[in-house]
Amino acid sequence: MGLSSPVFGHNVSVKVLLIEDDDAIASSLLAALTGTGIDAQREKTAHEGQAKAISENFDVILLDLGLPDGDGLDVARKIRETAQTPIIIVSARGDEVDRIVGLEIGADDYVVKPFSQRELLARIRAVVRRNVPRDIEVLTLPSRLRIDEKSRRATLDGVELSLTAKEFDVLNFLAQEPGVVFRRTEILDGVWDTEWYGTTKTLDAHVAAIRKKLGHQGWIEAVRGVGFKFVEIPE
Ligand code: CA
């Protein structure tokens, strides 16, 4: 198993193999995965990806279809001959045929590019949850801050934070993707009902309140002219 993965809960290790030839997509994905505590590794070709997928134990394989030396569907087929590792196909090919073939071969899910990192992380969580019979509901961020989505409680260094419902939502939204800068409108869209659209002033007030309760400005950093990002403050 890989390193302890905070996003997936206490003592749950998640190791992901990304088989993707596109450097830009791979590097942003790797950053998002490792940022949430996942042990992520990458291979660029069908040949190397397949070899690694079979020789090592991974919890999830993210598989591109258009690889320089072969088709990802063949890679999935070969992996399935020897291993039941969950496979999520991540492809620009949105064809119904590819999708059906992919799932028939034994892929667990199919995500079409472009996708949001949040969506992909949710799919990874879902696949891991189906395959790992452990409590992975608890979102634990590295060492200090723990967010339990089920009970909607957050603790810092073991001490419960008394957050309002919206403060919890804002913190949870940002903390799911540490280091990722979200525009104010994205946070408003993600947290508030679309019916009643909060104002950026409302959001700023919530962020100020959360920061106060966390006892340090640094947990939620303002990015001038853009929005906010979550940053883990070490002890
Ligand atoms: Ca590709």
Residues whose N, C-alpha, C, O or C-beta is under 5 A from the ligand:
A	BS01	CA	D21 D22 D64 G66 L67
